[in-house]
Structure formats: C-alpha cells, structure tokens
Amino acid sequence: MSEIVLFHHAQGLTEGMRAFAGELTAAGHTVHLPDLFDGHTFGDLEAGIAYARAIGFGTLLERGVAVAETLPTNVVYAGFSMGVMPAQKLAQTRAGAAGALFFDACMPVEEFGAWPEGLPAQIHGGLDDEWFAEDLDAARALADSTPQAELYLYAGTAHLFADASLASYDPAAAGLVRERTLTFLAARG
C-alpha cells in the first residue's frame, strides 16, 4: 500500500480533510496529515487565505517541506488547493517521489523546475470553480506534457467540493475523486 502526505487547504485541517484521509487509511494506505495552521480552521475561504497571507505562503511552503524531511522519500505527495503548493514542490524536487495528487489547484510546472520523468500524477478540479479556473491552463499543460499525468474535470462543482465538512461538498463528484484516488494509490503500492 502507499504512503501519502496530504496537505490541507486554506480553511485548515477540517473534519472533511480528516475524513478524506480516513478513507485512504481505511483502504490500507498510510496517511500523514500535517497541520500547517497549528490547529486553526476557518468557516470560509477568504478568512483562511487572510490567515495564510499573515503567516506567509513562503513560511507555509517551508513547513510542508520540513514535514517531508521526516518521511521516507517514496511517498505520494497530495494537496488540496493551497496544499498543492508544498505537494507539488516536493513531488518535483524531492528525489524518489512515488506520485502526486492535486485537488482544486495546479501550479505551472516551471515554478519548481521540470516535471520528473516518469512521475505519475492526478489532477482533480471543478469546471465551474473560479479558483481552479486560474490553474486550469497549468493543469492541462502538465497532463498534455506528461504521459503519466491524468486530469479529471468535474462539472457543476465549487471549490473544495471533496471536503465533506464544507457547504461546497458535492457527494457524487467527491465519490469519483475518492474512487480515482484509490485506483491511483493502489497502482503505486
């Protein structure tokens, strides 16, 4: 089975994030779920982003990288929205990564250098998500340039649609995300 480090989104380590990690654990995977916000959670995205800005995105990125230093190298790096930032950096720069899972975000590959040859990835985003719309070109570029990268787009979904603790939760789309994620992880483990 796979070992995963899963980084939370800007609303913090919500119950929905814990539930998602729990589903992966129940399937036999080992999930590390670092809290980059030191226990703070937010009822809306804007408040979480304001908190992240106050801490500094560079500091959050450093916290995520520091977590990975305590783990084996052959892990899958995963992140939701803001959490894609450390996940993608680690996937692209830490030797031995087993895979990458990006939910609700994708940064341009050039941000962290080149995409490692043969590194598999899945990107999940909503077609109606105004936040993901900003990242859609980067997601398509990664999927088009990397044979092992898959891009899944979900119609009618809002940002963070796979977090069951948020109003934006879409059970049908979240079910597809879980199914595809578990298939991806089973192939890595």
Secondary structure as GFF3:
##gff-version 3
##sequence-region A 1 189
A	DSSP	beta_strand	3	7	.	.	.	ID=ss1
A	DSSP	alpha_helix	15	26	.	.	.	ID=ss2
A	DSSP	beta_strand	30	32	.	.	.	ID=ss3
A	DSSP	alpha_helix	45	55	.	.	.	ID=ss4
A	DSSP	alpha_helix	57	68	.	.	.	ID=ss5
A	DSSP	beta_strand	76	80	.	.	.	ID=ss6
A	DSSP	three_ten_helix	81	83	.	.	.	ID=ss7
A	DSSP	alpha_helix	84	93	.	.	.	ID=ss8
A	DSSP	beta_strand	99	103	.	.	.	ID=ss9
A	DSSP	three_ten_helix	109	112	.	.	.	ID=ss10
A	DSSP	beta_strand	121	126	.	.	.	ID=ss11
A	DSSP	alpha_helix	130	133	.	.	.	ID=ss12
A	DSSP	alpha_helix	136	145	.	.	.	ID=ss13
A	DSSP	beta_strand	149	154	.	.	.	ID=ss14
A	DSSP	alpha_helix	171	188	.	.	.	ID=ss15
###
